[in-house]
Amino acid sequence: MNHSYLTDEHEIFRKSLRKFLDKEAYPFYEQWEESRLIPRSFWKKMGEQGFLCPDQEEKYGGCGVDWGFSVVINEELERVGSGLVGLGLHSDIVIPYITAFGTEEQKQRWLPRCAAGELITAIAMTEPGTGSDLANIKTTAKLDGDYYIVNGQKTFITNGVQSDLILVACKTNPNATPKHKGISLLMIERDTSGFSRGRKLNKVGLHCQDTAELIFEDCKVPKANLIGEEGNGFLYMMDKLQQERLVVAIAAQTAAEVMLQQTMDYVKSREAFGKSISQFQNTQFKIAEMAADIEMGRAFLDQLIGEHIEGKNVVTKVSMAKWKLTENAKKIATECMQLHGGYGYMEEYEIARRFRDIQVSSIYAGTNEIMKTIVAKNLGL
């Protein structure tokens, strides 16, 4: 499928990435699922080949290319499996905070090693008692000389087990009015005193993606690790959440396309009552419906990506895409599993994993209920 924002250069890059993944990812993915972890060696191989943070400036270890290359990477990683979502989070969600709001010293200290796959990043917003309501987070950071003393807990943190740099949302002014003006962002490093990891969480899906609880007990973080200005953390998150939600939409659309193709291959080969089940009208109608939904979803998504690359304000459309494309992918997962019959419920068929993995897409990066709220507000309701 041709995307309007991609050139021949992007497609050459895609072929190179696919060749790499055919050798380094596809053969090992089920093993990673069983071990519940993607090895750091894979991260380093991705970095060595320029497949991490490609849009970063060359002086910071990137390739200085447009964001279309990141779209290609996210699509191809999703084709391998949804559990690779942590790599997209690293390159396209966490790193942009450093790029946009970090100091020159912070960029030089962290970005080259992030692009090389030597440092794995995470972002810690969600808490045991706070999800979508970010203004009411409880984690505090009290300035004491040249250090912030951080106390609190975070949960559902992608890359939580292996992360070396965690961008943590915390309250530097618990008494601020309105509440969101008291939030700041601190980069907390792996070996920081007072920082520990809680449980490695046992999820329904995304098994190879390490998700964990993080605990901060009088955690001593250098003031030099403050990202941007104190009190502006909420505004920074609202700004960068748009690309995060777009990444989720891209993954959902790609997953839907993969599931449909796998199901079409299956129904053509599976026979019942003396003919392939692809010849039954019900099967044809289901496939036709899914194909139409996917085609329309792709058209909207491609236009949206193009506008995002151009720097346009896409908050409303991104919220629409994250909501509609994830719901569409969940529906398609259900339909595709049904068309696989009993085999769809067997772990040996990929549709079973896809069915599990896609469910969380409507929850993280802001629930779909929150997406509808944003859309309604921006429509002037």
N, C-alpha and C positions, 0 to 999 in steps of 0.2 A: 504494500500500500504506500503510495507516495504522500509524503507530508509536505505541506507548502513551505515550511520553515527549514527544510533540509536540502542540502546540495549533494552533488556527487562526492564531495569530500567527506560528508557525513556517512554516506553509504559505504565508502571504502573503509572508513573507521569501523562501521558496524561489522563488516566482514572480518576485519582483524580481531575485533572483540569476540565475535562468535567462534572464531578459530581458537582463541585463547580459552574460552569457556568450555568448548568441546573437549579440550585437553585437561583443564584444571578444575572444572566445576561439575559438569554433568556426571562424570563417572563416580564422583565422591559424594554427591548430594544426599543420597539415602543414608550413607554412613554418617554424615553430619547430622542428619535428622535423628538417628539412633543415639549418637553421642551428645545430642542437645547442644552442639557448639560448632561454630565455623572456626577453623584453626587460624591462628594469627599468621601462619605461613601464607595463607591465601590472601589475606590483606596485603602482605608485603609484595606478593607477586602482582596483585592489582596495581599497587603503587609503582612498582618497577616498570610496568608497561604503560604508565600514564593514564590508567583508568580510574584514578581517584582524583577528585578536585580539578578536573581538566580546565575549568574556566578561571582558575586562579592565575594571577600574573606569574610569568616565568621566574621572576626573582624570588617568588615564594614557593617555587617547586611545581607550579602548575604549567599548563600549556598555553594559557592566554587565549583560549578559543571561546566561541559563543556558547550559550547555554543549550543549544541544540545537541551538542555532544553529550551533555549530561542526560538529556531526554533519551538518547540512544542507549546509554549505559543503563538507565533505570528500566527501560523496556526489555533489554536483553537479560538483565539480572532477574527480572520477574519471570521471564520465560523459563529460566532454570528452576526457580522456586521462590515463593513469597517470603521464605525465611531469610533471604538475602537483603531484606528491607533495611537492615542496619547499615549497609554500605551507602545506600542513598541518603539515609539520615545523616551520616557522617559528612558526605561531600556537599549535599544540597540543603541541609537544614541547620546543622551546627556551625560549620565553617563560615557560612555567610554572616553570622553574627560577628566573628572576629574580623572578617574582611570589611564590613560596613562600620563597625563601632569600635574596633580594637585600636590600640596605639601602635605605632610603628615598631616599638620594642616587642609588643605582644605578637605581632605578625611575624617578625623575624624569629622569635623564640619558638613558635608553635607551628605555623603554616607549612614550612618545608617538610617537617617530620610527619605532619598529617597527610600531605600529598604522597609521601613515600610509604605510607602504611605502617610507619613505626609507632605512631600515636593513634589510638582509637578514641573517638569522641562520643559523648552522649549529652542529652539535654534533660534536665530534671525539673519538671514543672509540677507534675501530679503528686499529690500527697494522699495518705490513707483516708483523709476526710475531705479532700478537695480535689475535684477534677476540672470540670469546665469553668468553675467559679474561681478563676485565678486571682482575682483581687483579694480573696480571703485565705490565701495560703498562710500557714502558721510558722514555717521555717524562718528563723530570725538570724540576722547578721549584725552584731553590735561592734562598732568601731572602737578599737582599743589601741591607741598609738598607731603603729604602722601595720596593724593586723585587724581583720574582722574575725570575731568569734561567732561561729555559726552553730546553731542548734536546731534540730528538726529531723524529719524523715521524708523520704520520697519513695514512691512505689511505681510499678509498671514501667521501669526505665529501660528502654531499648539500648542494647550494648552495655547494660548495667554490670555484667560480670567482668568483661574484658576491658572496659574503658579506662583510658589513662588521663583524659581531660573531660570533666563534667561541667557543663554550663548550668549553674544552679540558680533558680529564681528564689529570692528570699526577701524578707521584710527588713529593710535597713531603718525604716521609720514606722513602727507599728501603730503610731498615733496619727498618721497622715490622714487628711481629709481632702478629697475622697481617698478611699483606701488604696486604690491602684497607684497613687503617687508615692507610696512608701516602698514600692518594689524595686529592687536592683538585681543585676546579674553578676555573679561571681564565677570565675573559672577555678574549679577546685581540682587539684592534681592528685594522681593515684596515691602517693605516699604521704599525703598531708596528715599531720597529727590530728587525731580526733575523728577521722573519716574511716568508716568501715562499711562493708556490704552485708546486707541481711540475706534473706533466702533467695536462691535462684528459683524463680517462679515457674510452676508447672502449668503450662498453658494448654488450652484445647487444641490450638494449632500453632503454626510458626515455631515448630519444635527446635530447629537448629539456631534460631535467633535467641541469643541470651538476654533474658529479661530479669531484672532483680530489684530488690529493695535497697535503698541507700540510707545510711544512718550518719548523722552528724552530731557529735557530742563534744561541745567546747572545741570545735574544729577550728584550728588557727590558720586563716587564709591571708596571705600578704595583700595589703591594700593595692599593690601593683597588679593584682589579678582581677580588679573591678573592670567589667566590660562597659565602656561608654561612661555616662554620667550617673551618679547615684540618684535614685528616684525615677529614672527613665526606663527601667526594666520592662514595665508593662507595655509602654509604647513600642519598645524594640520588639517585643514578642508579637504584638498585634501586626507590626510591619512584616516580620519574617514568617508568620504563620501562613501567609498567602502561598508562598512557594512550597511550604510543607504540605499544604492541602492539595496543591497541584501535583506534587510527587505522588500522593496517595491516589489521586484520580488517574494518573498515568498508569500506575500499577494495576488498578482495578480494571481499566479498559484493556490492558494487555492480557491480564488473567482471563477476562471474558473471551477474548479472541483465541487464546490458547485452548480454553475449555471447549469452545464450539468446534474448533478444528479437530481436536481429539475425539469428540463425540461423533462428528461426521465420519471420521475414519472408522469408528467402531460400528456405527449403524449400517455402514456399507458392507462390513465383513461379517456381521452377526446375522444368522438365519433363523427364521421361525416360520412354521407352516409352509415350508418349501420355497421361501424367498427371503431376500435380505430385508431386515426391518426398515431399511431406508425407503422401501417401496410402499410402506403403509402410510395412508393419508395422515394419520395422527402424527407420525414421526415427521413427515414432510412439513406439516403445519407448524409444529414446534420449532423445527430447524429454521423455517422461514421467519417466524416471529423473532427468534433470537438473532438471526442474521440482520434483520431490519433494525433492531434495537442497537446492535453493535455498530452498524454502519452510521447511524445517526449520532451515536455517542462519539464515535471517532471524528466525525465532521466538526462537532461542537468543540471537542478537545483540541483538535489541531488548530482551529481558529484561536482558541484561548491561549495556547502555548505561543503562537505567533505574536499575539498582543502582549503577553508577558515579556517575551524577549525584546519587544520594542519599548518596554518600560511603561506601558499604559496601566491605568488603574483598573484592576480586574477583580477587585474584592467580591463583588456580587456574583460575577460569572464563576469565579473559583469556588465560591460556596455552593453554587448550583451544581457544578461539575463534581465536586467531592461528594455531595449528597446523592445525586442522580446516578453517577457512574458506579459508585459502590453498591447502591441498592440494586442496580441493574446486574452487576456481577454476582451478587448473592442469589438473585432470582435465576440467573443462568446456571449457576452451580447446582441449584436444586433440580432444574429441568434436565441438565446433562447427566446428573447422577441417576435420575429416574429412567432416562433413555438407555443407560447402561444396564438397567435391571439389577439382578442380584450381584453381578460383578462390580457394579458401581459402589457397593458397600464393602468391597474387599480391598485391603490395604495394598495389594499388588497392582491395583489400577490407580493411576495418578489422580483421577477425578475425586477419589476419596480424600486425598490430601488437599487438593484444591478447595473442596467443599469446606473442610475445616479451616483452612488458612484464610479464606476470604471473609469470614464472619466478622473479624475484628476491624475490618476496614471502615465500617460504619460507626465505629466507636472512637478510634484514636484520631489524633490531630483535630479534635473537636468533634463531638457527636453530631450525627446528622440532624438531630433536633436543634442543636445550636446553629447549624448551617441554615436551616429554615428560618430561624429567628433573625439571622443576619440578613438574609434575602428580604424578609418581610420589612425589616427596618429600613433597608436601603431602597425599598419601593415606596417608602413614605407612609407606611401603615402605622 
